[in-house]
Structures are given as C-alpha cells and as structure tokens.
Amino acid sequence: MLALIAVLKIYESLCVEMTSAHNTVSDENLPLVVNSGKDDNLSTQTTSLEEVAVEENFDMAENEKNYSTKGDKILSEAHEKALCLIGTGPYHYLLTLVLGVAYIGDLVELYSLSFILISAQQEMCMDNTMKGVLASSTFVGMMIGSVVIGNISDKKGRKAGIVTSLILNVVFGILAALSPYYWMLLSCRLLAGIGIGGVASVVLAVIGEFCPLQKRVKYFTAVLVCWSSGAMFVAVLALVVLGPKEHITSTNWHFSRWRLFMLLCPVPCMLALICSIFTHESPRYLLDVGKFDEALNVYQCMFKWNNRDKVLPEFYLPKKKVKMNPGKVQPAITRALQNTKELLSPRFARYSIIIALLWIGNCIGAYGMIVWFVEYLNRLEIQEMKLSRIHIINQSFDRAFFNGTIENLEYIGCTFKNSVFEDVKFDSVSFVGSNFTRCTFENIQSLLTDFIDCSFVETIFNKTDLYKYKFSSSTFHQTQLHEDKNQCHVPFKQSSHQETILIDNLISQSALVPGVLLSLPVIKCIGRRYAIVVSLLLCSICVFFIWLVNTRTSTVALQTIFGGLVYFAWNPLEILTTELFPTHLRSSALGISGVGRLGAVLANFVFAEFIDLSKAVPVLFTSLVMTLSGVCALFLPESQDWIM
C-alpha cells in the first residue's frame, strides 16, 4: 500500500509539473501546439508526422467505416500520429495496471456469486426462487450499468464514467456485506452490479484510445489478463476466508465469514478508484469534444513519462467545430441514451445487432456451463457419499449417549430407548424405519439429514433445527417438536466438503489467464473476426466431451479446458467491439456487451434444471448457441487496420 501511494504521489507531482510548464512557457517552446490559424478546415499536418505514419506501417485512409464524419477521420489520424510519436512505455504500463485492477471487479462480481449463495442461503432463509433472483440481480445491474454509464461516459468523459462506476461498486459492495435483510442485500447487489457494468463499458475504450494501432492488441490483452486473474483472486479469497469455521465471533450479532468474503471482494475496485483519481481523461475523447488544450496536456505528460531524455517535436492538431445546442437542456440520462438510438440507426444497426448476439451467445454458453459444472460436481459428491455410506441395520441402543459429529450414516430398523443426542451435528444421516422411545434431542444441527417412516414416543426436542419437513411418514406420540433454534425452515442443499469444492474451483480458474494469453498470437495471425469464429467453434466441440466425464477429476479437467476456450474468445470479441465504432459511440457500443448479461440471467434459471435431464440437453444447447454465434461473427468486418 505504501509503495502504491508513493507511485501515485510521484505520478501526481509529474503531472502537476508538466501542466504548470504548459501554462507558463511561450508558444515557441511548446512541444505540441494547436493550429492557431483562422482556417477551421480539418487539414493541417506536418511532414514529420507523415514520416512517422510510414514508419509505423498503417494506412489511415483505407477504411472510414468507424468514423461519423470526415472531421472525425482527420482527428483520428492526428491522434494516431501523436501516439506514434509518444510511443509506449512506463505511462502505458501504469495505466494498464490501473485499468486492469478496475476491470478485475467484473469477474469478482460474477464468480463470487456462487460462494455467496452457498454460504448465505441458510442465514437469510433463501429458497431456490430467492437464490435465483439474487443471482440474477447482479447480472441485471451489470446490464443496466453497461448501457447507461457507457452512454454517459460518451457524453461526460471516460474518467467520469470510471470513477462513478467504481464508487457505486465499492460503496454498495460494502453495504451488501453488512446487509441484515434479504431485500437490502438484493438492492445493494443490484446497485453494485450497475457500477461494475459501467466499468466494463469504459475500461476497454480508454486503453484503446491511449495506445497506437500497432500496440493496441498487446495492451488489450494485458488488461484482459488482469481481468481474468480476478477469477483466481476470488478462488483464493474464498479458499482462505470460507474454508475455516462458519463464524468469526459468537456474540449476539455474529459476523459470518461469507460477509467478510463480500467485504474483501471490492478491494481491487477500491484500489483502482484511488488510482483513477490521478489518471487523465482520454485525449481522443478530448479532441472529439474540442478540448484541445487539455488533450495537449495529456500528450505532454505521456511523452514525458515514455521519453524522459527526448523532446517531443512540434506538430499541429486540426480544429474541430463543436456544435452547441442553445435550446432546452435535457437530463443527462436522456442525452446519453440518444447514443443508443444512434447505435440502432441504419449506419450502425448491423454491427450493433451482431455484436449483441455474439455477447448473448457467449454468455449463455459460458455462464450456463459454469452453473451446470457446479451442479454436476455436487451431484457427483452426493453419489460418492451414498456409495461410501455406512449402514447400521436392526441394532438396539439403550441409554446410549451421542455427542459430536455423526456423518454419512444410515440407521435402518434401529431402536433407541432412553438415549440422549446432545450437541450433535448430523451430516448426511438418515434414519429409516427406526423407533425412538423416551429419547432427548438437545442442541442439534443437521445437514442433509432426514427421518423416514420413524416413530417417536415421549421424545423431547429442544434447541434443534429438526423441522417437520425432515420427517417423512413418521408418527409422534406424546411428542412435540420445539422448533426454537434460530434457523431457517427452508430445505437447502449445501456441500459438507466445501473446502474440496473451493480447491476444484481454484484449479478450474487457473486456465483463464493462459486462455487470454494464447489468444494474442492467434489474433495477430488471423485477425479479430476469425479468432472469434475459431474459439467459439472449439467451445462448441469441447462440450461434447461431457458424455465422457463421470468422475470429479474428469469434470474439473473439462471445466478447466472449456473455461480457457471461452476466455480465448472473449479477448478478440472485446477488441472488435471497441474498434468498430467511432469515439462518440465507443463506450455506448461496449455497453452492448451488457446485453449479453441477459444470456447469463437465462442461463442461471435454465441450466440449473438441465442437471436432472439427459446430458444431451446442455451439450446440444450450448453447442448450437456457440456455433451460431461463431457464424454471426463472419458478418462483421475485420478491424485490425482501423485507427481510433
């Protein structure tokens, strides 16, 4: 933390120094100057910059599809030339780190859901419907945030969008951890999701606008590597925090470990929020809105960081007329949503619709299979426990005393007389056709425990969670259930070997970073569009191996491979989404990725039901969705030579 603060202080002092220098020196000493002539035509450039353009081997005039006007094209050319002169270096390394840490929050929100639901369902008495609504609330929030905040950042600036989004995520992420009621937890998760959805729609626009064409894929991949490492962060955090005992304290108001887990999840976004305060606005956005002096300050700072022993040569920035509307001032959200309308205009509708379909298909396959794999692993564990269950048949227990943990046992036709069960934790225990006479159950905790066709005579239940739903076809004579233990009356399924599940999850997440890294040479070799097609087709083939998995090891292995392929596809898809649209629509277009969360919401409700059906259902459904998504990508243009 001290090192981070020191870096930020140095960064701030350098920026202040360069800004003050810009305000005091004369125009003839400025390394960057604005075209000060009276001609407002967008045409002024210099010979030195043309030479740099040749050296960087890119054609600026070949494709104008991601420009709104000829003026936007010329501004993009000037911006690209400035970036080529500045080069890449320490400034870009630090910026990539800040944006990557901010983007980590996206995967943290997604992958923390399963751990939160497992741990919080009993404490907050959540049935399956409530769990589904809570899980979907985050996805709905991310969808709203990516669209609304993405639009706002196109109107108010990239920095404003990132800071606002991070504040929402941090504040409501902390409040969610402290929420005592289900409705409060649900509301806070929704608002935190809005924040992180906004981050996802701005981060990639920023890194794309700060990097020259030839280095863009490299820095995109670096940000996405940070993003994919968020899954590892969650897995390790869950293993450390959720692995030990249930509660940290035993006071009147205990602080459950799942709450501590939720409290630590926003830490990356909190660090990114502190750092983002000191970052600059995107110079490409500043040029687009006519703030040339501020854009020059950013160029100067970037050059100073990357070329400490050099002087940036002079070049001219073209002017752009910014239209001012003197009429009625519209609310910010109304103005921002106008971009969504433009994305659906005839000029951009084809790109927007295909990108939306790609994201929906990708999310259905990715998140749907995540749900399926988790549920399938739980089923395998239950099957393994049933195979290893010890059966105690037709035995009698008179004046017996039971204490401690009783695990994975089945009592069949047993008789218990004058016996005491005190301070007992039942874990996967069944009593079938057994009789209890003058027995006492005191201070009992039970998990996956039931009584089938049993009889109870003069038996006392005190401070137990043995509720009526745990007794099937059982009879009670002079016996009354005292349901006075402060627990839920909702049946739930929870693994008794949570640490094993956490380790399996950590293994499966280990493939995400290699998946993103492997996409880098493929993108450079065959381009964005075909990289998407190849990766999605590989995903659709991979799911067919589900028929071969019937053990925990093989299931985790297939989950690891599938996860790596999914995030292999994620990298070129996000790059293509960023490059296809002009500056004033770029964050709004990235907000289209939030529409893909609809696929995640659908997957949460649908794939959980597939576990009880044939394996053919998830295989064919996922394969079909991802194959169709790959075909859709063929209708998009290749953008590897487009400047921003």
N, C-alpha and C positions, 0 to 999 in steps of 0.2 A: 504494500500500500504506500509506504514511504517513497519507494522508487517511482511508483506511478505519479505521485504528487510532484516529485522533483521533475520528472519529464514534462508534466503539464506546466509547471512554472517556467521552465526553460522555453517551452513552446510559446507560452503567452508573452514572455518578455521579448522574444524574437519578433513575434507578430506586431507587438506594440512599437518596437523599434523601427520596423520596416514601414509601418503605417505613418509614423511621425516623420520619417525621412521622406516619404512620398509627399507629405503636406508642406515640407519646408524647402526642398531643393527646387531649383529652377527647371523649366521645361526642357532646356537643352541637355540637362544631365539625367533626365529620366530614361531608364532603360526601356520603358513602354510608354507610348503616347497615343492619345486619341486623335483621329482625324479632325483637325480643327478648322478645315475649310468650310466654305459656305455651301458646298455641293452636298446634298443629302443622299445622293445616289450611293448604293452599296457597291463600290467598285475599287476603293483604294487599297493597294497592297504593295509590297516591296519585293525587290529581286532576291534578297537573301532568303526570304521565306519560300519563294518558289523553288529555290535550290534545296532547301530542307525537305520540301514535299517530294522532290525527285529522289532524294536520298532515302526517304522512308518507304518508297515504292508503293504509293497508293494513288488511286485515281479519284479525284474529288468530284468530277463532273459526270461520271458514268451513270449514276443512278440517283434520281431525285425523289424516289417514292416515299422516303421518310421525312420529307420537307413539306411544310404547308404552303410556303411561298418561295419565290426566288431569293427574297431577302433572307429567309431562314437558311437557305443553302449557303449563301455567302458568309453569313455569320458562323455557320458550322465549319466552313473552310478556314476562316480566320482563327477560330478556336482550336481546330486541329493543328494548324501551323504553330500556334503558341505552345501547345502541349508538346509538339515535336521538338521545339527549341528548348523547352524546360527539361524534357526527358523525365525519367523515373528515378526514384531514389528514396532517401530517408523520409521525405514528406509522404510519399505514397505508402511506404511500409507502415508508418504510424497511422495513417488514415485507414488503411486496410484492416489493421488490428482493431481500431475503434469500431468500424462498421461491422467487422466480423463478430466482435463481442456483443454488439447490439442485436445482430441477427441470430445469435445463439438463442435468444429468448423465444424465437419461433418454435424451434424443436423442443425447447424446455417445456413450453406450454403443452405441446402435443403429447410428449412421452411421459410427462408427469401425471397425466390424467389417469392412466391405468393404476398407478400406485396410490393415488389419492382415493380412487373409488374403492379399491380393495380395503384400505385402512379406515376410511371414514363411513362406510355404509352402515356399520352396526351402531357407531356412536350417534349418528344422525338419523337412524331408523329409515334408511333408504331402501325402498323396494326396487324392482327392476325398472319400472317406469321412471321413478325419480332419478335413478342412476343414468338412464338414457338421456333424460332431459339435461342433467348436469353436464354430461359429456358433450352433448350437442351444443350447449350454451357457449362453450369456448369457441367451437367452430363457427357458430353464428356470429359471435362477436368479431372473430377474425375476418369473416366475410364483410361485415359492415365496416370495420376499420380500414380494411384494404381499399374499399371503394371510396368511402367518404374522405379519409385522411389522404389517400392518394390523390384525389381531386383537389383537395385543399392545398397540398404541397405544390401542385402545379400553379396555383394562384398566389400563394403566400410565400413560397420558397421551400427548398428541401430541408434546410436546417430547422425551420419552424415545424415541419411535419415530423422529423425525427424526435425533436425534443418533446413535443406534445405527446407523441405515441409512447415514448419511454416513461414519461411522467404518469400517464394512465396505467401502464403496465406495472410500474413499481408500486404506486400508491394502492391500487386495488388488488394487486397480488399480495401485499402485506395485510390488507384488510380481510381478504379471503381467508388467510391463515388464522385470523383472530375471530372469525365469524362464529357465533354460538348457535345460529339457527340455519336451517337448510335454505330458506328463501334468501337470506343475506349472503350465504356462500354462493348461491346461484347467481345473484345480481353482481357480486364482485367478480366472479369468473367471467361473466359476460362482458363487463367493462374492461377487465384486464385483457380479454381477447380482442376487444376493439383496439386497444393500444398496440398489441403485438402485431395485429393485422396491418396497422398503419406503418410500423417499422418495415415489414416485409415489402410494402409497396414503394418505399423511398430509398432503402439502402442500395439496391442494385442500380437505381437511376443515378445515385451520387457517384458510386465507384466508376460507372461507365462514363460519366461526364468529366471525371478527373483524369482519365487515362487515355493516351493516344491509341489509335487504331491497332497498331502492331502489338501493343502490350495488353490490350483490353481483356482477352480471354484469360491470360495469366492471372490478372488481378481479380477477375470474376471468380476464377477457380479458388484463389486464396480465400476470398470472403466465404465461399460456399464450403470450403474445408473447415473454417471456423464454425460455420452454421451446423455442419454435420457432426462436429465434435460436441455439440450440445446434447446429442443423444447419449454419448459416453459420459458427459457431465451428470446427466440425470441418473444414469445407471449406477455410477459410482456413488453419487449422493444418496440414492435410495438404499444401496447396499450398506452404507455406513450408518445412515440415520434410522432406517426402518428395520434393519436386521436385528438389533437388540430388543430388549423388553419393550412392552407396549407403551408405558408412560414414563415420563421423566420424573414427575413428582406424584405424590399421593395425597396432596392437600385437598381441600374441599373442591377447588376448581383445578383439575389436573390439566396439564398441557401435553396432549398426545403427541407422539412422535411424527405422525402424519402432518400435524400443524407446524412442527419445526421444519419438516421437509418442505412444506409450502412456503415457509418464511425464508428459506435459503434459496429457493428457485429464482426469485427476482434479482439475486445478487449480480449476475452478469449485466442485466439491464441497468442496474443501479450504477455500476462502474462506467458503463457506456454513456449514461446520462451525464455523469460528471465530466467525462472527456468531451462529449459532444458540445458542451457549452463553449469550449475553446476552439472548435473547428470552424472552418469557413463555409460560407454559402457557396454553392456550385457556381463557378464562373460562367458556365454555359447558360445557366438559368439567369444570371445577372445580365448577360448580353441580351438574352431574349426579351427581358423587360426594360432594356435601355439604361441600366445602371452601369455605365462603362467605367467610371472611376473606381467603383467597388470591385469590378472584375479585374481591373489593373492591379489593385492592391493584392488580390488573391494570386495573380500570376507572379507578382514580385516575390511574395512570400514563398511560393512553390519553387521558384528559381533559386532563391537564396538557400533554401534547405537542400536542394538537389545538386547545386553547383556553387559551393561556397567560395571557390577561388576564381570564378569567372564572372564576367559582366554580360548581362543579357542585352543583345543588340536591339537597336530601335526597330520597331515595326508599327504599322498603323492598323487600328481597328476601325472597321466601317461603322457608320452610324446606322441606327435603325429608328424609324419613326414609331413611337408607341402611341397607339390610339387611346384617347381619353374619352370616357363617356360621361358628359356633364349631367346626365339625366338622373333619375331616381336611383339611389344606392340600394342594391339588393343585399339580402343576408348572405353571409359568407358561404353557407352550405348551398344556397340556391345558385350562387355564381359558380361554385365548384362543380356541382352536378351538371352544369352545362357541358363540361368536358365529356361526361358520359354520353350525352346526346350526340356530341361530335364524333365519338368513337363508333357510334351506330349509324353515322351518316354514310352515304353510298361510297365515299372515298376509302373509309377505314373499316366498314362493316365486315368485309370478308376476313380481314386479319383478325378483328375482334372476336368474331364468332368461332373461327377455327381455334384461336388461342384458348378461348373459354372451354371448348370441347376437349382440347388436349389436357387442360388442367383438371376438368371434371373426371375424365377417364383415368388420368394418372392418380388422382386422389382416391377414387373408388377402388382401384386395384391395390394401391399402396396401403391405405388405412384399413380397407376391408380385409386384406390378408393378414395384417397385423392383429386385428381382432380375432380372426379365425385361428391363427397360430397360438395365441394366448389361450383361447378356449380349448383348443385341441390338446395343448400341454396339460391343462387342468384335468381334462378327461383321462389322459394317459396316467396321470398321477393317481387319480381315483381308482383306475383299473389295477395299477400296480399295488395299491394298498389293499384292494379286495383280494388279490391273489396271495398276498403275504399275511392276510388276516388270520389270527389265531381263534379257533372255535372251542368254546368250553360248553360241553353238552351234558345235560342231566346231572349236574352236580348240586349239592346242598351246602348252604352256608348258614351256620347257626352262630349267633353272637359274633359275627365277623366285623372287623373294623377296616374300612377302606379310606386311604388318605393319599394325597399326592396326585400324580397323573396316571390315568388309565387310558391306554392308547391302542387303537386298531384291534379291538377285541369284539367277539360276538358270543353272547351268552344265550344258549338255546335250551329251553326247557329246564332252567335252573330254578332253585327255590332259595329264597333269602328270608331268614327268620331272625327277628331281634338284632338286625345288623344295622350298622351306622356308616353312612357315607358323609364324611366331614372334610371340608376344604379340598374337595376333589375337582380336578379338571378332566372332564371326559373329552377325548379327541377321537372321533371316528369309532364310536362304540355303539353297538346295537344289542338290545335285549329283546329276544323273540320267545314268546310263549312262556315267560318266566313269571313267578309268583313272589310278591313281597308282602310279608306279614309283620306288623309292628316294627317297621323299619323307619329310619330317620335319614332325611337328606338335608344337610346343613351347609350353607355357603358353597353352592355348586356352580361351576362354569362349564358350559358344554359347547362343543363344536362338532357338527355333522354327527349328532347323537340322536337316537330315536328309540321308542319303546313300542313294539308291535305285538298285539294280542297278549298283553300282560294284565295281571290283576293286582290290585293294591288294597290291603286290608289294614285299617288302623295305622296307616303310614303318615308320617309328618314330613311336609316340605317347607323349609324355611330358608329365605335368602337364596333362592335358586333362580336360574333362567330356564328351568324346565317348564316351558309353556305348553298349552294344550295342543298346539299343532305338532308337538314332538311325540304325542301319544296317538297311535293308530289302533282302533278296535280294542282299546283297553277299558277295563272296568275299575271303578273306585267304590269301596265300601268303608264308610266311616273315615273317609279320607278327603282332604280338601287341599287343592293346590294354592299355595300362597305365592302369588307372582309379585313379590315385593322387591326383587332385585332390580336395580335401575338399569335395565337393559331393554333392547328393542323386542317387540312382539312380532318381528318380521323374519321369516326364514331367509337365510342367506348362505351363500357358499363362499368359503374362504380357505385358501390353502393352509394346511398345518405345517408346510415346509416352505415358508415364504423365502427364506434365505437361498434355497435351491433355485427358486424361480428368479430371484434377483440376479444370481450368477448366470443363469441361462440368458437372461435379458442382456447382461453386460457382454456376453460372448456374441450374441446376435447383432448388437450395435457396433461391434468392432469392424464390421465390413463397410460402414457408411463412408468413412474418410477415404479408404482405398478406392471405393466406387467413384467418388468425386474426382480423385486424382487421376484415375485411369481414363476418365472422360477427356482430359486435357489433350493428350496426343491424338485421340480419335477425332476431336473437334477440329484440330489443326489439319488433320489429314483429309477428312471427307466433308467438313463443314458442319454447321449447326443443324440444318434440316435433316440430313441423312444420319447424323449421330442420334437424333431423337428417334428416327424410324428404327434403326438397328437396336437400340437399347430397349424400346418398347416391345419389339418382336422377341427379343431374348427373354424379357419378362414373361411374355405370353407362353413361351415354350417351357420356361422354368417351372411354372405352376403345375404342369402335367406330371412332374415327379412327385406330387403329393401322394399319388397312388402307391409309391414305393416306401413311404415313411410310416412306420408303425412303432417306433421307439422314440424316447425322449432325445437321444443323441442325434438320430437322423432328422427329426423335426427341427431341432435347433440349427443343424447344419443347413437344411434347406431354407430356413428363415433367414440365416445369415447371407446366403447367396442371393436370395430374392431381394433382400434389403439393399445389398450393394448394387444390384442392377437397377433398382428403382431410382436410387440417387445418382447413378450414372446418367439416367435420362433427365434428371432434374436440372443438371448444370446447363446443357445446351438449350433446354426449354426456357430457362430464366434468361439466358443471354439473348436468345432470339426475341423473346417478349420485350426486352429492354431496347433492342436495336431497331425494331420495326416501326416505331412511332416517333413523331417529332418531339421537340423539347417540351412544348406546352401541353403535350398529352402523355408524356412518358410515364410519370408516376400514376396517372389515371389508368394507363394501359396495364401497368404492373398490378394495379388493383384488380384487374380481371382474374389474376391468379387466386384472388379471394373467392371468386365464384366457384373455384374448384372445391372449396370447403363444403359446398352443397353435396358433392360426392362423398366427402368424409362423413357428413351427417347421415346420408343414406346408408353408408357402409356400417355405421355404428348400430343402426336399427336392424339392418337386413342380414349382415354376415353372422351376427350372433345366433340367428335362427338356423343358419346353414349347418351348424355343427351337429344337429340332430338328423340331418338328411344325408344323402349319399355324398361321397367326396366329389362326385361328378358335378355337383352344383357349383361349389366355389371354383373348381377348375375351369369349367366351360364358361362361366360368367366372367371371371377375371381375364381369361384368355381372349374372349370375344371383345371385351371393353378395351383392353390394351392393344389388340390388333387393329381395331377400328381407329383408335387414337393415332397409331403409327401411320395408318393410311391418310388420315386428315393432315398430318404434318407434311405430306408430299405436295399439298396445295398451297403451301407457304413459300415465299421467295427465300433465297439464300442471302443472308445479310452480312457475310464476313468482310465485305469490302465497303460497307456503309459507314460513314462518319457520323458523329453525333453533334 
